[in-house]
Amino acid sequence: MTAAAAGGALWPVEWLDSTAQQRSGIFWRGVEAQHTVATMRLVDSLEEQAVLENLLESSKPPLPVPEQPVPQQPAHQHPEQPEQPERPERHHLLTTPFRYRSPFASRFRRAHRVGVWCGAQTLKAAAAEVACWRWRFLVASSGLENSELHTQHTFFQAQVAGQAIDLSLPPWSTLEAMWTQDRDYSATHDLAAAARAAGVQWLRYASAREVGGHCAAVCNAQALSLRQPHVPQTWHCKTTAQSVWLGRETERFAWTFQPPSPPIAA
């Protein structure tokens, strides 16, 4: 039986169980550095900023708790209450996508649904993701089409480890066109929902913007940890209706776009 018969997708339902396995990798992610810049303006020292960051962190919405199967107890036994292990605090760079529900859909997340953390295996592929979304924001914003946007971004690496499926490998790779659709996210939304329900923690897939690159869509924050030592990079970005470039010291990446047709979506 296929998933189409069971719920609307186009892959055999047994693929999820037969291909899911423990995988790990290091992935880059770029985020706009507004948060750090904003808090620095409110304090006079790094110590004060740390206190403010902790206060802000404690006021954020809690992380969603993944559903776990409840073990069945024999009828003659009273269920025990095992001690719950303490979960380590996770950095906001890892948790922000899970705390807030965006009104805008992305490739593996429907609008207003629980978030997905996305990263890329190479710095250039991660920068390409930032460039595309910066460009799309500019051309979609009334009054900004002929402007230049100057932003600052933090790039960092995270370790991803957990139960995963790799869409770049058979049999999933036979449906690659479904995972790289420019406008129609219905297949990837259905797949992400089915994977999450099956206990899959993250998906590895071919980058839609960097030939030969790969990305990760992480559905469960427990699969994430900051790579140590944590050494974030600061990049400056300039966005126009025709191009986007990101630069740092002697490094630079640049992309050109042809409005009004947007590039492949994330």
Contacts in CASP RR format, 6 or more apart in sequence:
PFRMAT RR
TARGET T0000
AUTHOR 0000-0000-0000
METHOD contacts of the structure
MODEL  1
MTAAAAGGALWPVEWLDSTAQQRSGIFWRGVEAQHTVATMRLVDSLEEQA
VLENLLESSKPPLPVPEQPVPQQPAHQHPEQPEQPERPERHHLLTTPFRY
RSPFASRFRRAHRVGVWCGAQTLKAAAAEVACWRWRFLVASSGLENSELH
TQHTFFQAQVAGQAIDLSLPPWSTLEAMWTQDRDYSATHDLAAAARAAGV
QWLRYASAREVGGHCAAVCNAQALSLRQPHVPQTWHCKTTAQSVWLGRET
ERFAWTFQPPSPPIAA
1 12 0 8 1.000
1 13 0 8 1.000
2 9 0 8 1.000
2 10 0 8 1.000
2 11 0 8 1.000
2 12 0 8 1.000
2 13 0 8 1.000
3 9 0 8 1.000
3 10 0 8 1.000
3 11 0 8 1.000
3 12 0 8 1.000
3 13 0 8 1.000
3 190 0 8 1.000
3 194 0 8 1.000
4 10 0 8 1.000
6 13 0 8 1.000
7 190 0 8 1.000
8 190 0 8 1.000
9 187 0 8 1.000
9 190 0 8 1.000
9 191 0 8 1.000
9 194 0 8 1.000
10 175 0 8 1.000
10 178 0 8 1.000
10 187 0 8 1.000
11 171 0 8 1.000
11 172 0 8 1.000
11 175 0 8 1.000
11 191 0 8 1.000
12 171 0 8 1.000
13 194 0 8 1.000
15 165 0 8 1.000
15 171 0 8 1.000
15 172 0 8 1.000
16 165 0 8 1.000
16 194 0 8 1.000
16 195 0 8 1.000
16 198 0 8 1.000
16 200 0 8 1.000
17 198 0 8 1.000
19 165 0 8 1.000
19 166 0 8 1.000
19 169 0 8 1.000
19 171 0 8 1.000
19 172 0 8 1.000
20 163 0 8 1.000
20 164 0 8 1.000
20 165 0 8 1.000
20 195 0 8 1.000
20 198 0 8 1.000
20 199 0 8 1.000
20 200 0 8 1.000
21 163 0 8 1.000
21 164 0 8 1.000
22 161 0 8 1.000
22 162 0 8 1.000
22 163 0 8 1.000
22 164 0 8 1.000
23 161 0 8 1.000
23 162 0 8 1.000
23 163 0 8 1.000
23 164 0 8 1.000
23 166 0 8 1.000
23 202 0 8 1.000
23 204 0 8 1.000
24 159 0 8 1.000
24 160 0 8 1.000
24 161 0 8 1.000
24 162 0 8 1.000
25 121 0 8 1.000
25 159 0 8 1.000
25 160 0 8 1.000
25 161 0 8 1.000
25 216 0 8 1.000
26 121 0 8 1.000
26 157 0 8 1.000
26 158 0 8 1.000
26 159 0 8 1.000
26 160 0 8 1.000
26 227 0 8 1.000
27 119 0 8 1.000
27 120 0 8 1.000
27 121 0 8 1.000
27 126 0 8 1.000
27 157 0 8 1.000
27 158 0 8 1.000
27 160 0 8 1.000
27 215 0 8 1.000
27 216 0 8 1.000
28 119 0 8 1.000
28 120 0 8 1.000
28 121 0 8 1.000
28 122 0 8 1.000
28 123 0 8 1.000
28 125 0 8 1.000
28 126 0 8 1.000
28 155 0 8 1.000
28 156 0 8 1.000
28 157 0 8 1.000
29 93 0 8 1.000
29 117 0 8 1.000
29 118 0 8 1.000
29 119 0 8 1.000
29 120 0 8 1.000
29 126 0 8 1.000
29 155 0 8 1.000
29 156 0 8 1.000
29 157 0 8 1.000
29 158 0 8 1.000
30 119 0 8 1.000
30 126 0 8 1.000
30 127 0 8 1.000
30 129 0 8 1.000
30 130 0 8 1.000
30 153 0 8 1.000
30 154 0 8 1.000
30 155 0 8 1.000
30 156 0 8 1.000
31 93 0 8 1.000
31 96 0 8 1.000
31 153 0 8 1.000
31 154 0 8 1.000
32 151 0 8 1.000
32 152 0 8 1.000
32 153 0 8 1.000
32 154 0 8 1.000
33 151 0 8 1.000
33 152 0 8 1.000
33 153 0 8 1.000
33 154 0 8 1.000
33 234 0 8 1.000
35 92 0 8 1.000
36 154 0 8 1.000
37 152 0 8 1.000
39 49 0 8 1.000
39 52 0 8 1.000
39 53 0 8 1.000
39 56 0 8 1.000
40 49 0 8 1.000
42 52 0 8 1.000
43 49 0 8 1.000
43 52 0 8 1.000
57 92 0 8 1.000
60 92 0 8 1.000
60 95 0 8 1.000
60 99 0 8 1.000
61 99 0 8 1.000
61 100 0 8 1.000
62 99 0 8 1.000
63 90 0 8 1.000
63 95 0 8 1.000
63 98 0 8 1.000
63 99 0 8 1.000
63 221 0 8 1.000
64 98 0 8 1.000
64 114 0 8 1.000
66 199 0 8 1.000
66 220 0 8 1.000
66 222 0 8 1.000
73 79 0 8 1.000
90 221 0 8 1.000
90 224 0 8 1.000
90 225 0 8 1.000
91 226 0 8 1.000
91 230 0 8 1.000
93 154 0 8 1.000
93 156 0 8 1.000
93 158 0 8 1.000
93 226 0 8 1.000
94 117 0 8 1.000
94 158 0 8 1.000
94 221 0 8 1.000
94 224 0 8 1.000
94 225 0 8 1.000
94 226 0 8 1.000
95 221 0 8 1.000
97 115 0 8 1.000
97 116 0 8 1.000
97 117 0 8 1.000
97 118 0 8 1.000
98 114 0 8 1.000
98 115 0 8 1.000
98 117 0 8 1.000
98 221 0 8 1.000
100 115 0 8 1.000
101 112 0 8 1.000
101 113 0 8 1.000
101 114 0 8 1.000
101 115 0 8 1.000
102 109 0 8 1.000
102 111 0 8 1.000
102 112 0 8 1.000
102 115 0 8 1.000
103 111 0 8 1.000
103 112 0 8 1.000
104 111 0 8 1.000
105 111 0 8 1.000
105 185 0 8 1.000
105 189 0 8 1.000
106 116 0 8 1.000
106 118 0 8 1.000
106 185 0 8 1.000
106 265 0 8 1.000
106 266 0 8 1.000
107 118 0 8 1.000
107 179 0 8 1.000
107 185 0 8 1.000
107 188 0 8 1.000
107 208 0 8 1.000
107 217 0 8 1.000
107 265 0 8 1.000
107 266 0 8 1.000
108 116 0 8 1.000
108 118 0 8 1.000
108 185 0 8 1.000
108 188 0 8 1.000
108 189 0 8 1.000
108 191 0 8 1.000
108 192 0 8 1.000
108 203 0 8 1.000
108 217 0 8 1.000
108 219 0 8 1.000
109 115 0 8 1.000
109 116 0 8 1.000
109 189 0 8 1.000
109 192 0 8 1.000
110 185 0 8 1.000
110 189 0 8 1.000
116 192 0 8 1.000
116 217 0 8 1.000
116 218 0 8 1.000
116 219 0 8 1.000
117 158 0 8 1.000
117 216 0 8 1.000
117 217 0 8 1.000
117 218 0 8 1.000
117 221 0 8 1.000
117 224 0 8 1.000
118 129 0 8 1.000
118 215 0 8 1.000
118 216 0 8 1.000
118 217 0 8 1.000
118 218 0 8 1.000
118 266 0 8 1.000
119 126 0 8 1.000
119 129 0 8 1.000
119 158 0 8 1.000
119 215 0 8 1.000
119 216 0 8 1.000
119 217 0 8 1.000
119 218 0 8 1.000
120 126 0 8 1.000
120 128 0 8 1.000
120 129 0 8 1.000
120 207 0 8 1.000
120 210 0 8 1.000
120 213 0 8 1.000
120 214 0 8 1.000
120 215 0 8 1.000
120 216 0 8 1.000
121 213 0 8 1.000
121 214 0 8 1.000
121 215 0 8 1.000
121 216 0 8 1.000
122 210 0 8 1.000
122 213 0 8 1.000
123 155 0 8 1.000
124 210 0 8 1.000
124 253 0 8 1.000
125 207 0 8 1.000
125 209 0 8 1.000
125 210 0 8 1.000
125 213 0 8 1.000
125 214 0 8 1.000
125 215 0 8 1.000
126 155 0 8 1.000
127 155 0 8 1.000
127 235 0 8 1.000
127 246 0 8 1.000
127 253 0 8 1.000
128 207 0 8 1.000
128 209 0 8 1.000
128 210 0 8 1.000
128 253 0 8 1.000
128 255 0 8 1.000
129 209 0 8 1.000
129 215 0 8 1.000
129 266 0 8 1.000
130 153 0 8 1.000
130 237 0 8 1.000
130 246 0 8 1.000
131 237 0 8 1.000
131 239 0 8 1.000
131 244 0 8 1.000
131 245 0 8 1.000
131 246 0 8 1.000
131 253 0 8 1.000
131 255 0 8 1.000
132 209 0 8 1.000
132 244 0 8 1.000
132 255 0 8 1.000
132 262 0 8 1.000
132 263 0 8 1.000
132 264 0 8 1.000
132 265 0 8 1.000
132 266 0 8 1.000
133 266 0 8 1.000
134 149 0 8 1.000
134 151 0 8 1.000
134 237 0 8 1.000
134 239 0 8 1.000
134 244 0 8 1.000
135 239 0 8 1.000
135 241 0 8 1.000
135 244 0 8 1.000
135 255 0 8 1.000
135 257 0 8 1.000
135 262 0 8 1.000
135 263 0 8 1.000
136 262 0 8 1.000
136 263 0 8 1.000
137 149 0 8 1.000
137 239 0 8 1.000
138 144 0 8 1.000
138 145 0 8 1.000
138 147 0 8 1.000
138 149 0 8 1.000
138 239 0 8 1.000
138 240 0 8 1.000
138 241 0 8 1.000
139 145 0 8 1.000
139 241 0 8 1.000
139 257 0 8 1.000
139 259 0 8 1.000
139 260 0 8 1.000
139 262 0 8 1.000
145 241 0 8 1.000
145 259 0 8 1.000
146 241 0 8 1.000
147 240 0 8 1.000
148 238 0 8 1.000
148 239 0 8 1.000
148 240 0 8 1.000
149 237 0 8 1.000
149 238 0 8 1.000
149 239 0 8 1.000
149 240 0 8 1.000
150 236 0 8 1.000
150 237 0 8 1.000
150 238 0 8 1.000
150 239 0 8 1.000
151 236 0 8 1.000
151 237 0 8 1.000
151 239 0 8 1.000
152 234 0 8 1.000
152 235 0 8 1.000
152 236 0 8 1.000
152 237 0 8 1.000
153 234 0 8 1.000
153 235 0 8 1.000
153 236 0 8 1.000
153 237 0 8 1.000
153 246 0 8 1.000
154 232 0 8 1.000
154 233 0 8 1.000
154 234 0 8 1.000
154 235 0 8 1.000
155 232 0 8 1.000
155 233 0 8 1.000
155 234 0 8 1.000
155 235 0 8 1.000
156 226 0 8 1.000
156 227 0 8 1.000
156 230 0 8 1.000
156 231 0 8 1.000
156 232 0 8 1.000
156 233 0 8 1.000
157 226 0 8 1.000
157 227 0 8 1.000
158 224 0 8 1.000
158 225 0 8 1.000
158 226 0 8 1.000
158 227 0 8 1.000
159 224 0 8 1.000
159 225 0 8 1.000
159 226 0 8 1.000
159 227 0 8 1.000
160 202 0 8 1.000
160 216 0 8 1.000
160 218 0 8 1.000
160 223 0 8 1.000
160 224 0 8 1.000
161 223 0 8 1.000
161 225 0 8 1.000
162 201 0 8 1.000
162 202 0 8 1.000
162 223 0 8 1.000
163 199 0 8 1.000
163 200 0 8 1.000
163 201 0 8 1.000
163 202 0 8 1.000
164 200 0 8 1.000
164 201 0 8 1.000
164 202 0 8 1.000
164 203 0 8 1.000
164 204 0 8 1.000
165 172 0 8 1.000
165 195 0 8 1.000
165 200 0 8 1.000
165 203 0 8 1.000
165 204 0 8 1.000
166 172 0 8 1.000
166 203 0 8 1.000
166 204 0 8 1.000
166 205 0 8 1.000
167 173 0 8 1.000
167 175 0 8 1.000
167 176 0 8 1.000
167 179 0 8 1.000
167 203 0 8 1.000
167 204 0 8 1.000
167 205 0 8 1.000
167 206 0 8 1.000
168 176 0 8 1.000
168 204 0 8 1.000
168 205 0 8 1.000
168 206 0 8 1.000
168 214 0 8 1.000
172 179 0 8 1.000
175 187 0 8 1.000
176 206 0 8 1.000
178 187 0 8 1.000
178 188 0 8 1.000
179 187 0 8 1.000
179 188 0 8 1.000
179 191 0 8 1.000
179 205 0 8 1.000
179 206 0 8 1.000
180 206 0 8 1.000
180 208 0 8 1.000
180 264 0 8 1.000
181 187 0 8 1.000
181 188 0 8 1.000
181 265 0 8 1.000
182 262 0 8 1.000
182 264 0 8 1.000
182 265 0 8 1.000
183 265 0 8 1.000
185 265 0 8 1.000
191 203 0 8 1.000
192 203 0 8 1.000
192 217 0 8 1.000
192 219 0 8 1.000
195 203 0 8 1.000
195 219 0 8 1.000
196 219 0 8 1.000
196 220 0 8 1.000
199 220 0 8 1.000
200 219 0 8 1.000
201 218 0 8 1.000
201 219 0 8 1.000
201 220 0 8 1.000
201 222 0 8 1.000
201 223 0 8 1.000
202 216 0 8 1.000
202 217 0 8 1.000
202 218 0 8 1.000
202 219 0 8 1.000
202 220 0 8 1.000
202 223 0 8 1.000
203 216 0 8 1.000
203 217 0 8 1.000
203 219 0 8 1.000
204 214 0 8 1.000
204 215 0 8 1.000
204 216 0 8 1.000
205 214 0 8 1.000
205 215 0 8 1.000
205 216 0 8 1.000
205 217 0 8 1.000
206 212 0 8 1.000
206 213 0 8 1.000
206 214 0 8 1.000
206 215 0 8 1.000
207 213 0 8 1.000
207 214 0 8 1.000
207 215 0 8 1.000
208 264 0 8 1.000
208 265 0 8 1.000
208 266 0 8 1.000
209 263 0 8 1.000
209 264 0 8 1.000
218 224 0 8 1.000
233 248 0 8 1.000
234 248 0 8 1.000
235 246 0 8 1.000
235 247 0 8 1.000
235 248 0 8 1.000
236 246 0 8 1.000
236 247 0 8 1.000
236 248 0 8 1.000
237 244 0 8 1.000
237 245 0 8 1.000
237 246 0 8 1.000
237 247 0 8 1.000
238 244 0 8 1.000
238 245 0 8 1.000
241 257 0 8 1.000
241 259 0 8 1.000
242 256 0 8 1.000
242 257 0 8 1.000
242 259 0 8 1.000
243 254 0 8 1.000
243 255 0 8 1.000
243 256 0 8 1.000
243 257 0 8 1.000
244 254 0 8 1.000
244 255 0 8 1.000
244 257 0 8 1.000
245 252 0 8 1.000
245 253 0 8 1.000
245 254 0 8 1.000
245 255 0 8 1.000
246 252 0 8 1.000
246 253 0 8 1.000
246 254 0 8 1.000
247 253 0 8 1.000
257 263 0 8 1.000
END
